[in-house]
C-alpha cells in the first residue's frame, strides 16, 4: 500500500492555536519540539501495527512529515508519507484523528504552560494533575470504577485471551479500563470490557490509555483507546496511573511490567501509605502460574514475607479476579468518602521524590544503582525499579538503544542474592520471549553480575 498525503481538520478540539504555539511545534532545531511532535504523531498513525521498537518505526517512515497550517477558520494538519493503515477510502480513521489531536494537546500544554524546570514533590504531583485535567480525563461526577491493567505487549495467545476474559468480567461489573495503551495485555482488557459494557448497554465506557514519548513508538495506541494522554516521561506516567486508578490488575509481562510492580510495591511498603486501601491483583491463565511464582519468589526473597500482604495472586479465574477488584473498589470508595477525598484523583497516597526523580538510563547511571541489601526494603524497591526501567530503555527506547549500540550492554551489579534473583527472572523473560534480544548479536541489552 502506498503512503498517504492528506490534510486533516480537527473536530471539536484545538481548533485554534496561537502563532507562538505553531512556531514551537514546527521548530526543528535541537531544542525545538518538532521531532518530539512528529515521532509521537507517527506512533499514533501506526495504531494496531506490529511494532517492536521505536527505531524500526522511525526507519520505516523516515520520510514522514507533519505540518500545522494556520488558516482563516483555524488549523489543519498536513500529513506527508503517512502510514496507509490509518486510512480507509482516503479518509483517516476517526479514532486516529482524535489521538493525533491528543498528541498535539498534550505536547503543547507541557511545553508552553508548565514550568521550564521539572519539579519534584508536590510540584510534580500538581503537574500530573494539571496535564490530566487539561486532557479532560478527571471526571468529578463519576464514582470510583477505574481499573488500571498492566502487562506485556508481547504475550502468548492464551494469555491474551485471558486478559480479554478478565476485561469482560470487569465490563459486566460496570468498571472502566486504563492501560499503557499498547497491544497485548494493554489491549485485551479494553476489548473484553467493551463487550461487557455492550451487554450491559453501557454507552459511556472509558478506555483510557496513558503513554510517554519514549515508549509510544514501540507501543502505539491500540484501536480501543477512546481517551489518550501523553505524559512527559515514565515517572510522571507511573504517577498518573497511581493517581487515577482505583484498583490495579497485573497480567504477565516483561521488564516493563516488572518495573511497574516494583514501583507499586515500593510505594505500598512506605509507612506513609500503609493504611490506604489499594487493591492489587496479579492474575493470568494456568500457563502463567510459573511466571507469578517467580515474581512472588523474587519479591519475598528480597523484601520479606510481609510483602505478600500487598497483593493477591489469582490463577485461571477471571470471575474471581473481577470480584476481587470490585470488592476492593468498594473499600476504596468507603475510605475516600469517609475522608472527603476526591474519587477522580488519589491525593492521599504519598509518592516520594525517589520515584519522581527522572532516571535517565546510561552506562554510568545503571552502573551506579544501589542493588545492595544494607538498605530498607522500600529503597531497594526503588533501585530495582530503575534497573528494570533501564532494561526497557535499552530494549525498545531510541535513546537507550543508541547508548547500548555505542557502548555495549548496561552493567548491572550488586549483592549476590539480589543479582542472582534478578538474573534468574530476566533469563526466564528471555526464554519465554517476554524480553527482546538484539537480533544482530543474540545478546540482551544488559549484563548482571555480583
FENPE-V647557 format. One record per pair of residues at least 12 apart in sequence whose C-alpha atoms are under 10 Angstrom apart, sorted by the first residue. I is the first residue (numbers start at 0). J is the second residue. If there is no record, write none. Layout:
I_J / I_J
This chain:
0_82 / 0_83 / 0_84 / 1_80 / 1_81 / 1_82 / 1_83 / 1_84 / 2_60 / 2_62 / 2_63 / 2_79 / 2_80 / 2_81 / 2_82 / 2_83 / 2_84 / 2_85 / 2_86 / 3_63 / 3_78 / 3_79 / 3_80 / 3_81 / 3_82 / 3_83 / 3_84 / 3_85 / 3_86 / 3_89 / 3_91 / 4_63 / 4_64 / 4_65 / 4_77 / 4_78 / 4_79 / 4_80 / 4_81 / 4_82 / 4_83 / 4_89 / 5_65 / 5_76 / 5_77 / 5_78 / 5_79 / 5_80 / 5_81 / 5_89 / 5_90 / 5_91 / 6_65 / 6_66 / 6_67 / 6_68 / 6_75 / 6_76 / 6_77 / 6_78 / 6_79 / 6_90 / 6_91 / 7_67 / 7_68 / 7_74 / 7_75 / 7_76 / 7_77 / 7_78 / 7_90 / 7_91 / 7_96 / 7_99 / 8_68 / 8_73 / 8_74 / 8_75 / 8_76 / 8_77 / 8_96 / 8_100 / 9_73 / 9_74 / 9_75 / 9_76 / 9_96 / 9_97 / 9_99 / 9_100 / 10_93 / 10_96 / 10_97 / 10_100 / 11_97 / 12_97 / 12_100 / 12_101 / 12_104 / 13_73 / 13_74 / 13_100 / 13_101 / 13_103 / 13_104 / 14_69 / 14_72 / 14_73 / 14_74 / 14_75 / 14_100 / 15_69 / 15_70 / 15_71 / 15_72 / 15_73 / 15_74 / 15_75 / 16_67 / 16_69 / 16_73 / 16_74 / 16_107 / 17_69 / 17_73 / 17_74 / 18_69 / 19_111 / 20_107 / 20_108 / 20_110 / 20_111 / 21_66 / 21_67 / 21_68 / 21_69 / 21_74 / 21_107 / 22_67 / 23_107 / 23_110 / 23_111 / 24_36 / 24_37 / 24_66 / 24_67 / 24_103 / 24_106 / 24_107 / 24_110 / 25_37 / 25_65 / 25_66 / 25_67 / 32_106 / 32_107 / 32_110 / 33_64 / 33_65 / 33_66 / 34_64 / 35_102 / 35_106 / 35_212 / 35_213 / 36_65 / 36_99 / 36_102 / 36_103 / 36_105 / 36_106 / 36_107 / 36_212 / 37_63 / 37_64 / 37_65 / 37_66 / 37_102 / 37_103 / 38_53 / 38_56 / 38_57 / 38_60 / 38_63 / 38_64 / 38_65 / 38_212 / 38_213 / 38_215 / 38_216 / 39_98 / 39_99 / 39_102 / 39_103 / 39_106 / 39_210 / 39_211 / 39_212 / 39_213 / 39_214 / 39_215 / 39_216 / 39_219 / 39_229 / 40_63 / 40_64 / 40_65 / 40_78 / 40_81 / 40_95 / 40_98 / 40_99 / 40_100 / 40_101 / 40_102 / 40_103 / 40_212 / 40_215 / 40_216 / 40_219 / 41_56 / 41_57 / 41_60 / 41_63 / 41_64 / 41_65 / 41_78 / 41_81 / 41_82 / 41_99 / 41_215 / 41_216 / 41_219 / 42_56 / 42_57 / 42_82 / 42_98 / 42_99 / 42_102 / 42_212 / 42_214 / 42_215 / 42_216 / 42_217 / 42_218 / 42_219 / 42_220 / 43_82 / 43_85 / 43_94 / 43_95 / 43_96 / 43_97 / 43_98 / 43_99 / 43_100 / 43_101 / 43_102 / 43_215 / 43_216 / 43_218 / 43_219 / 43_220 / 43_221 / 43_222 / 43_227 / 44_81 / 44_82 / 44_83 / 44_84 / 44_85 / 44_86 / 44_91 / 44_92 / 44_94 / 44_95 / 44_96 / 44_98 / 44_99 / 44_219 / 44_220 / 45_81 / 45_82 / 45_83 / 45_84 / 45_85 / 45_95 / 45_216 / 45_217 / 45_218 / 45_219 / 45_220 / 45_221 / 46_82 / 46_84 / 46_85 / 46_94 / 46_95 / 46_98 / 46_180 / 46_181 / 46_182 / 46_216 / 46_218 / 46_219 / 46_220 / 46_221 / 46_222 / 46_223 / 46_224 / 47_84 / 47_85 / 47_181 / 47_182 / 47_186 / 47_218 / 47_219 / 47_220 / 47_221 / 47_222 / 47_223 / 48_82 / 48_84 / 48_85 / 48_182 / 48_217 / 48_218 / 48_219 / 48_220 / 48_221 / 49_153 / 49_182 / 49_217 / 49_218 / 49_219 / 50_152 / 50_182 / 50_216 / 50_217 / 50_218 / 50_219 / 50_395 / 51_152 / 51_153 / 51_216 / 51_217 / 51_218 / 51_394 / 51_395 / 51_396 / 51_435 / 52_214 / 52_215 / 52_216 / 52_217 / 52_218 / 52_392 / 52_394 / 52_395 / 52_396 / 52_397 / 52_400 / 52_435 / 53_212 / 53_213 / 53_214 / 53_215 / 53_216 / 53_217 / 53_218 / 53_219 / 53_394 / 53_395 / 53_396 / 53_397 / 53_398 / 53_400 / 54_216 / 54_217 / 54_395 / 54_396 / 54_397 / 54_398 / 54_400 / 54_401 / 55_216 / 55_217 / 55_395 / 55_397 / 56_216 / 56_217 / 57_216 / 57_397 / 59_82 / 60_80 / 60_81 / 60_82 / 61_80 / 62_79 / 62_80 / 62_81 / 63_78 / 63_79 / 63_80 / 63_81 / 63_82 / 64_77 / 64_78 / 64_79 / 64_80 / 64_81 / 65_77 / 65_78 / 65_79 / 65_80 / 65_81 / 66_78 / 66_79 / 76_99 / 76_100 / 92_222 / 94_220 / 94_221 / 94_222 / 94_223 / 94_224 / 94_225 / 94_226 / 95_220 / 95_221 / 95_222 / 95_224 / 95_225 / 97_225 / 97_226 / 97_227 / 98_220 / 98_222 / 98_224 / 98_225 / 98_226 / 98_227 / 98_228 / 98_229 / 99_227 / 100_227 / 101_134 / 101_226 / 101_227 / 101_228 / 101_229 / 102_212 / 102_227 / 102_228 / 102_229 / 102_230 / 103_229 / 104_130 / 104_133 / 104_134 / 104_228 / 104_229 / 105_130 / 105_131 / 105_133 / 105_134 / 105_227 / 105_228 / 105_229 / 105_230 / 105_231 / 106_130 / 106_212 / 106_228 / 106_229 / 106_230 / 106_231 / 108_129 / 108_130 / 108_133 / 108_134 / 109_126 / 109_127 / 109_129 / 109_130 / 109_133 / 109_229 / 109_230 / 109_231 / 110_231 / 112_129 / 112_130 / 113_126 / 113_129 / 113_130 / 114_126 / 117_355 / 117_356 / 117_357 / 118_352 / 118_355 / 118_356 / 118_357 / 119_350 / 119_351 / 119_352 / 119_353 / 119_354 / 119_355 / 119_356 / 119_357 / 120_349 / 120_350 / 120_351 / 120_352 / 120_353 / 120_354 / 120_355 / 120_356 / 121_349 / 121_350 / 121_351 / 121_352 / 123_234 / 123_235 / 123_238 / 123_350 / 123_352 / 123_355 / 123_356 / 124_235 / 124_238 / 124_239 / 124_242 / 124_346 / 124_349 / 124_350 / 124_355 / 125_346 / 126_235 / 126_239 / 127_230 / 127_231 / 127_235 / 127_236 / 127_237 / 127_238 / 127_239 / 127_240 / 127_242 / 128_238 / 128_239 / 128_242 / 128_243 / 128_344 / 128_345 / 128_346 / 130_228 / 130_229 / 130_230 / 130_231 / 130_235 / 130_239 / 131_209 / 131_228 / 131_229 / 131_230 / 131_239 / 131_243 / 131_344 / 133_228 / 134_226 / 134_227 / 134_228 / 134_229 / 135_226 / 135_228 / 136_205 / 136_207 / 136_226 / 136_227 / 136_228 / 136_243 / 136_343 / 137_243 / 137_342 / 137_343 / 137_344 / 138_342 / 138_343 / 138_344 / 139_341 / 139_342 / 139_343 / 139_344 / 140_342 / 140_343 / 141_342 / 141_343 / 142_174 / 142_245 / 142_328 / 142_329 / 142_332 / 142_341 / 142_342 / 142_343 / 143_174 / 143_175 / 143_243 / 143_244 / 143_245 / 143_246 / 143_328 / 143_329 / 143_331 / 143_332 / 143_335 / 143_341 / 143_342 / 143_343 / 143_344 / 144_169 / 144_172 / 144_173 / 144_174 / 144_175 / 144_176 / 144_205 / 144_243 / 144_244 / 144_245 / 144_246 / 144_324 / 144_325 / 144_328 / 144_329 / 144_331 / 144_332 / 144_342 / 144_343 / 145_173 / 145_174 / 145_175 / 145_176 / 145_177 / 145_205 / 145_206 / 145_207 / 145_240 / 145_243 / 145_244 / 145_245 / 145_246 / 145_247 / 145_328 / 145_342 / 145_343 / 146_166 / 146_169 / 146_174 / 146_175 / 146_176 / 146_177 / 146_178 / 146_188 / 146_206 / 146_207 / 146_240 / 146_243 / 146_244 / 146_245 / 146_246 / 146_247 / 146_248 / 146_278 / 146_321 / 146_324 / 146_325 / 146_328 / 147_175 / 147_176 / 147_177 / 147_178 / 147_179 / 147_185 / 147_188 / 147_207 / 147_208 / 147_240 / 147_241 / 147_243 / 147_244 / 147_245 / 147_246 / 147_247 / 147_248 / 147_249 / 147_279 / 148_162 / 148_166 / 148_176 / 148_177 / 148_178 / 148_179 / 148_180 / 148_184 / 148_185 / 148_186 / 148_187 / 148_188 / 148_189 / 148_240 / 148_244 / 148_246 / 148_247 / 148_248 / 148_249 / 148_250 / 148_280 / 148_281 / 149_162 / 149_177 / 149_178 / 149_179 / 149_180 / 149_183 / 149_184 / 149_185 / 149_186 / 149_188 / 149_247 / 149_248 / 149_249 / 149_250 / 149_251 / 149_252 / 149_255 / 149_256 / 149_257 / 149_259 / 149_260 / 149_281 / 150_162 / 150_178 / 150_179 / 150_181 / 150_182 / 150_183 / 150_184 / 150_185 / 150_186 / 150_187 / 150_248 / 150_249 / 150_250 / 150_251 / 150_252 / 150_253 / 150_254 / 150_255 / 150_256 / 150_257 / 150_259 / 150_260 / 150_281 / 150_282 / 150_283 / 151_179 / 151_181 / 151_182 / 151_183 / 151_184 / 151_185 / 151_249 / 151_250 / 151_251 / 151_252 / 151_253 / 151_254 / 151_255 / 151_256 / 151_257 / 151_433 / 151_434 / 152_179 / 152_180 / 152_181 / 152_182 / 152_183 / 152_184 / 152_185 / 152_186 / 152_187 / 152_217 / 152_218 / 152_251 / 152_252 / 152_253 / 152_255 / 152_256 / 152_433 / 153_181 / 153_182 / 153_183 / 153_184 / 153_185 / 153_251 / 153_252 / 153_253 / 153_432 / 153_433 / 153_434 / 153_435 / 154_182 / 154_183 / 154_184 / 154_250 / 154_251 / 154_252 / 154_253 / 154_431 / 154_432 / 154_433 / 155_183 / 155_184 / 155_251 / 155_286 / 155_287 / 155_431 / 155_432 / 155_433 / 156_183 / 157_283 / 157_284 / 157_285 / 157_286 / 157_287 / 158_183 / 158_184 / 158_187 / 158_250 / 158_251 / 158_252 / 158_282 / 158_283 / 158_284 / 158_285 / 158_286 / 158_287 / 158_315 / 159_182 / 159_183 / 159_184 / 159_185 / 159_186 / 159_187 / 159_188 / 159_250 / 159_251 / 159_283 / 159_284 / 160_183 / 160_184 / 160_187 / 160_188 / 160_191 / 160_283 / 160_284 / 161_184 / 161_187 / 161_188 / 161_191 / 161_250 / 161_282 / 161_283 / 161_284 / 161_285 / 161_315 / 161_316 / 161_317 / 162_183 / 162_184 / 162_185 / 162_186 / 162_187 / 162_188 / 162_189 / 162_190 / 162_191 / 162_192 / 162_248 / 162_249 / 162_250 / 162_251 / 162_282 / 162_283 / 162_284 / 162_317 / 163_183 / 163_184 / 163_185 / 163_186 / 163_187 / 163_188 / 163_189 / 163_190 / 163_191 / 163_192 / 163_193 / 163_194 / 163_317 / 164_187 / 164_188 / 164_190 / 164_191 / 164_192 / 164_195 / 164_316 / 164_317 / 164_318 / 164_321 / 165_187 / 165_188 / 165_189 / 165_191 / 165_192 / 165_248 / 165_250 / 165_282 / 165_283 / 165_315 / 165_316 / 165_317 / 165_318 / 165_319 / 165_320 / 165_321 / 166_186 / 166_187 / 166_188 / 166_189 / 166_190 / 166_191 / 166_192 / 166_193 / 166_194 / 166_195 / 166_196 / 166_317 / 166_318 / 166_320 / 166_321 / 167_187 / 167_188 / 167_189 / 167_190 / 167_191 / 167_192 / 167_193 / 167_194 / 167_195 / 167_196 / 167_197 / 167_198 / 167_317 / 167_318 / 167_321 / 168_188 / 168_191 / 168_192 / 168_194 / 168_195 / 168_196 / 168_317 / 168_318 / 168_319 / 168_320 / 168_321 / 168_322 / 169_188 / 169_189 / 169_191 / 169_192 / 169_193 / 169_195 / 169_196 / 169_317 / 169_318 / 169_320 / 169_321 / 169_322 / 169_324 / 169_325 / 170_188 / 170_189 / 170_190 / 170_191 / 170_192 / 170_193 / 170_194 / 170_195 / 170_196 / 170_197 / 170_198 / 170_199 / 170_201 / 170_204 / 170_321 / 171_191 / 171_192 / 171_193 / 171_194 / 171_195 / 171_196 / 171_197 / 171_198 / 171_199 / 171_200 / 171_201 / 171_321 / 172_192 / 172_195 / 172_196 / 172_199 / 172_321 / 172_322 / 172_324 / 172_325 / 173_192 / 173_195 / 173_196 / 173_199 / 173_200 / 173_201 / 173_203 / 173_204 / 173_325 / 174_192 / 174_195 / 174_196 / 174_204 / 174_205 / 174_321 / 174_324 / 174_325 / 174_328 / 175_188 / 175_189 / 175_192 / 175_193 / 175_196 / 175_203 / 175_204 / 175_205 / 175_206 / 175_207 / 175_244 / 176_188 / 176_189 / 176_190 / 176_191 / 176_192 / 176_193 / 176_204 / 176_205 / 176_206 / 176_207 / 176_208 / 176_224 / 176_244 / 176_246 / 176_247 / 177_189 / 177_205 / 177_206 / 177_207 / 177_208 / 177_209 / 177_224 / 177_226 / 177_227 / 177_240 / 177_243 / 177_244 / 177_247 / 178_206 / 178_207 / 178_208 / 178_209 / 178_210 / 178_220 / 178_224 / 178_240 / 178_244 / 178_247 / 178_248 / 179_207 / 179_208 / 179_209 / 179_210 / 179_211 / 179_214 / 179_215 / 179_218 / 179_219 / 179_220 / 179_221 / 179_224 / 179_227 / 179_228 / 179_236 / 179_237 / 179_240 / 180_206 / 180_207 / 180_208 / 180_209 / 180_210 / 180_215 / 180_218 / 180_219 / 180_220 / 180_221 / 180_222 / 180_223 / 180_224 / 180_225 / 180_226 / 180_227 / 180_228 / 181_208 / 181_209 / 181_210 / 181_214 / 181_215 / 181_216 / 181_217 / 181_218 / 181_219 / 181_220 / 181_221 / 181_222 / 181_223 / 181_224 / 182_217 / 182_218 / 182_219 / 182_220 / 182_221 / 182_222 / 182_223 / 183_218 / 183_221 / 183_250 / 183_252 / 184_249 / 184_250 / 184_251 / 184_252 / 185_208 / 185_218 / 185_220 / 185_221 / 185_223 / 185_224 / 185_250 / 186_206 / 186_208 / 186_220 / 186_221 / 186_222 / 186_223 / 186_224 / 187_221 / 187_223 / 188_206 / 188_223 / 188_248 / 188_250 / 189_204 / 189_205 / 189_206 / 189_207 / 189_208 / 189_221 / 189_222 / 189_223 / 189_224 / 190_206 / 190_221 / 190_222 / 190_223 / 190_224 / 192_204 / 192_205 / 192_206 / 192_223 / 193_205 / 193_206 / 193_223 / 204_225 / 205_223 / 205_224 / 205_225 / 205_226 / 206_222 / 206_223 / 206_224 / 206_225 / 206_226 / 206_227 / 207_223 / 207_224 / 207_225 / 207_226 / 207_227 / 207_228 / 208_220 / 208_221 / 208_223 / 208_224 / 208_225 / 208_226 / 208_227 / 208_228 / 208_229 / 208_240 / 209_224 / 209_226 / 209_227 / 209_228 / 209_229 / 209_230 / 209_236 / 209_237 / 209_239 / 209_240 / 210_227 / 210_228 / 210_229 / 210_230 / 210_231 / 210_232 / 210_233 / 210_235 / 210_236 / 210_237 / 210_239 / 211_228 / 211_229 / 211_230 / 211_231 / 211_232 / 211_233 / 211_234 / 211_235 / 211_236 / 211_237 / 212_229 / 212_230 / 212_231 / 212_232 / 212_233 / 212_396 / 213_231 / 213_232 / 213_233 / 213_392 / 213_395 / 213_396 / 213_397 / 213_398 / 213_399 / 214_232 / 214_233 / 214_391 / 214_392 / 214_395 / 214_396 / 214_397 / 215_229 / 215_395 / 215_396 / 216_395 / 216_396 / 216_397 / 217_394 / 217_395 / 217_396 / 217_397 / 218_395 / 232_357 / 232_358 / 233_355 / 233_357 / 233_358 / 233_388 / 234_262 / 234_353 / 234_354 / 234_355 / 234_356 / 234_357 / 234_358 / 234_388 / 235_354 / 235_355 / 235_356 / 235_357 / 237_258 / 237_259 / 237_262 / 237_263 / 237_354 / 237_355 / 238_262 / 238_263 / 238_345 / 238_350 / 238_354 / 238_355 / 239_344 / 239_345 / 240_344 / 240_345 / 241_262 / 241_263 / 241_266 / 241_277 / 241_344 / 241_345 / 241_346 / 241_348 / 241_350 / 242_342 / 242_343 / 242_344 / 242_345 / 242_346 / 242_347 / 242_348 / 242_350 / 243_342 / 243_343 / 243_344 / 243_345 / 243_346 / 244_277 / 244_278 / 244_328 / 244_342 / 244_343 / 244_344 / 244_345 / 245_276 / 245_277 / 245_278 / 245_279 / 245_324 / 245_325 / 245_327 / 245_328 / 245_329 / 245_330 / 245_331 / 245_332 / 245_342 / 245_343 / 245_344 / 245_345 / 246_276 / 246_277 / 246_278 / 246_279 / 246_280 / 246_323 / 246_324 / 246_325 / 246_326 / 246_327 / 246_328 / 246_331 / 247_263 / 247_277 / 247_278 / 247_279 / 247_280 / 247_281 / 247_310 / 247_324 / 247_327 / 247_328 / 248_278 / 248_279 / 248_280 / 248_281 / 248_282 / 248_283 / 248_310 / 248_311 / 248_312 / 248_320 / 248_321 / 248_323 / 248_324 / 249_279 / 249_280 / 249_281 / 249_282 / 249_283 / 249_291 / 249_310 / 249_312 / 250_280 / 250_281 / 250_282 / 250_283 / 250_284 / 250_287 / 250_290 / 250_291 / 251_281 / 251_282 / 251_283 / 251_284 / 251_287 / 251_288 / 251_290 / 251_291 / 251_294 / 251_433 / 252_287 / 252_290 / 252_428 / 252_431 / 252_432 / 252_433 / 252_434 / 253_290 / 253_387 / 253_390 / 253_391 / 253_424 / 253_425 / 253_427 / 253_428 / 253_429 / 253_431 / 253_432 / 253_433 / 253_434 / 253_435 / 254_384 / 254_386 / 254_387 / 254_388 / 254_389 / 254_390 / 254_391 / 254_392 / 254_394 / 254_424 / 254_425 / 254_428 / 254_433 / 254_434 / 254_435 / 255_384 / 255_387 / 255_388 / 255_389 / 255_390 / 255_391 / 255_392 / 255_433 / 255_434 / 256_384 / 256_387 / 256_388 / 256_391 / 257_294 / 257_383 / 257_384 / 257_386 / 257_387 / 257_388 / 257_391 / 257_424 / 257_425 / 258_380 / 258_381 / 258_383 / 258_384 / 258_385 / 258_386 / 258_387 / 258_388 / 258_389 / 258_390 / 258_391 / 259_384 / 259_387 / 259_388 / 260_279 / 260_281 / 260_294 / 260_298 / 260_380 / 260_384 / 261_298 / 261_377 / 261_379 / 261_380 / 261_381 / 261_382 / 261_383 / 261_384 / 261_385 / 261_387 / 262_350 / 262_354 / 262_377 / 262_380 / 262_381 / 262_382 / 262_383 / 262_384 / 262_385 / 263_277 / 263_279 / 263_309 / 263_350 / 263_380 / 263_381 / 263_384 / 264_279 / 264_298 / 264_302 / 264_306 / 264_307 / 264_309 / 264_310 / 264_376 / 264_377 / 264_380 / 264_381 / 264_384 / 265_302 / 265_306 / 265_350 / 265_351 / 265_354 / 265_376 / 265_377 / 265_378 / 265_379 / 265_380 / 265_381 / 265_382 / 265_383 / 265_384 / 266_348 / 266_349 / 266_350 / 266_351 / 266_354 / 266_377 / 266_378 / 266_380 / 266_381 / 267_306 / 267_309 / 267_310 / 267_348 / 267_349 / 267_350 / 267_377 / 268_302 / 268_305 / 268_306 / 268_308 / 268_309 / 268_376 / 268_377 / 268_378 / 268_380 / 269_348 / 269_349 / 269_350 / 269_351 / 269_375 / 269_376 / 269_377 / 269_378 / 270_349 / 270_377 / 271_347 / 271_348 / 271_349 / 271_350 / 271_351 / 272_347 / 272_348 / 272_349 / 272_350 / 273_309 / 273_348 / 274_348 / 275_330 / 275_331 / 275_334 / 275_335 / 275_347 / 275_348 / 275_349 / 276_309 / 276_327 / 276_328 / 276_329 / 276_330 / 276_331 / 276_332 / 276_333 / 276_334 / 276_335 / 276_348 / 277_309 / 277_310 / 277_324 / 277_327 / 277_328 / 277_330 / 277_331 / 277_348 / 278_309 / 278_310 / 278_311 / 278_323 / 278_324 / 278_325 / 278_326 / 278_327 / 278_328 / 278_330 / 278_331 / 279_308 / 279_309 / 279_310 / 279_311 / 279_312 / 279_323 / 279_324 / 279_327 / 280_309 / 280_310 / 280_311 / 280_312 / 280_313 / 280_320 / 280_321 / 280_323 / 280_324 / 280_327 / 281_294 / 281_295 / 281_310 / 281_311 / 281_312 / 281_313 / 281_314 / 281_320 / 282_311 / 282_312 / 282_313 / 282_314 / 282_315 / 282_316 / 282_317 / 282_319 / 282_320 / 283_312 / 283_313 / 283_314 / 283_315 / 283_316 / 283_317 / 283_320 / 284_313 / 284_314 / 284_315 / 284_316 / 284_317 / 285_313 / 285_314 / 285_315 / 285_316 / 286_314 / 286_315 / 287_314 / 287_315 / 288_312 / 288_313 / 288_314 / 288_315 / 289_427 / 290_424 / 290_427 / 290_428 / 290_431 / 291_312 / 291_313 / 291_314 / 292_312 / 293_420 / 293_423 / 293_424 / 293_427 / 294_420 / 294_424 / 295_307 / 295_310 / 295_312 / 296_420 / 296_424 / 297_417 / 297_419 / 297_420 / 297_421 / 297_423 / 297_424 / 298_376 / 298_380 / 298_420 / 300_416 / 300_417 / 300_420 / 301_371 / 301_372 / 301_376 / 301_379 / 301_380 / 301_416 / 301_417 / 301_420 / 301_421 / 302_372 / 302_375 / 302_376 / 302_377 / 302_379 / 302_380 / 303_376 / 306_376 / 311_323 / 335_347 / 351_381 / 353_378 / 353_381 / 353_382 / 354_378 / 354_380 / 354_381 / 354_382 / 354_384 / 354_385 / 357_385 / 358_385 / 358_386 / 358_388 / 358_389 / 359_385 / 359_388 / 359_389 / 359_392 / 359_398 / 359_399 / 360_385 / 360_386 / 360_387 / 360_388 / 360_389 / 360_390 / 360_391 / 360_392 / 360_393 / 360_398 / 360_399 / 360_402 / 360_409 / 361_389 / 361_392 / 361_393 / 361_398 / 361_399 / 361_402 / 361_403 / 361_406 / 361_409 / 361_410 / 362_389 / 362_399 / 362_402 / 362_403 / 362_406 / 362_407 / 362_408 / 362_409 / 362_410 / 362_411 / 362_445 / 363_409 / 363_410 / 364_385 / 364_386 / 364_389 / 364_409 / 364_410 / 364_411 / 365_382 / 365_385 / 365_386 / 365_387 / 365_388 / 365_389 / 365_390 / 365_409 / 365_410 / 365_411 / 365_412 / 365_445 / 366_386 / 366_409 / 366_410 / 366_411 / 366_412 / 366_413 / 367_382 / 367_410 / 367_411 / 367_412 / 367_413 / 368_381 / 368_382 / 368_383 / 368_385 / 368_386 / 368_410 / 368_411 / 368_412 / 368_413 / 369_381 / 369_382 / 369_383 / 369_385 / 369_386 / 369_411 / 369_412 / 369_413 / 369_414 / 370_382 / 370_383 / 370_386 / 370_411 / 370_412 / 370_413 / 370_414 / 370_415 / 370_416 / 370_417 / 370_418 / 370_449 / 371_412 / 371_413 / 371_414 / 371_415 / 371_416 / 371_417 / 371_418 / 371_449 / 372_413 / 372_414 / 372_415 / 372_416 / 372_417 / 373_414 / 379_417 / 383_417 / 383_421 / 386_409 / 386_411 / 386_412 / 386_421 / 386_445 / 387_421 / 387_425 / 389_409 / 389_411 / 389_444 / 389_445 / 390_408 / 390_409 / 390_411 / 390_425 / 390_434 / 390_443 / 390_444 / 390_445 / 391_434 / 391_435 / 391_444 / 392_444 / 393_408 / 393_409 / 393_437 / 393_443 / 393_444 / 393_445 / 394_434 / 394_435 / 394_436 / 394_437 / 394_443 / 394_444 / 394_445 / 395_434 / 395_435 / 395_444 / 399_444 / 400_437 / 400_444 / 402_444 / 403_443 / 403_444 / 403_445 / 404_437 / 404_444 / 407_442 / 407_443 / 407_444 / 407_445 / 407_446 / 408_442 / 408_443 / 408_444 / 408_445 / 408_446 / 408_447 / 409_443 / 409_444 / 409_445 / 409_446 / 409_447 / 410_444 / 410_445 / 410_446 / 410_447 / 410_448 / 411_445 / 411_446 / 411_447 / 411_448 / 411_449 / 412_446 / 412_447 / 412_448 / 412_449 / 413_447 / 413_448 / 413_449 / 414_448 / 414_449 / 415_448 / 415_449 / 416_449 / 417_447 / 417_448 / 417_449 / 418_446 / 418_447 / 418_448 / 418_449 / 419_447 / 419_448 / 419_449 / 421_447 / 421_448 / 422_445 / 422_446 / 422_447 / 422_448 / 423_447 / 425_443 / 425_445 / 425_447 / 426_443 / 429_442 / 429_443
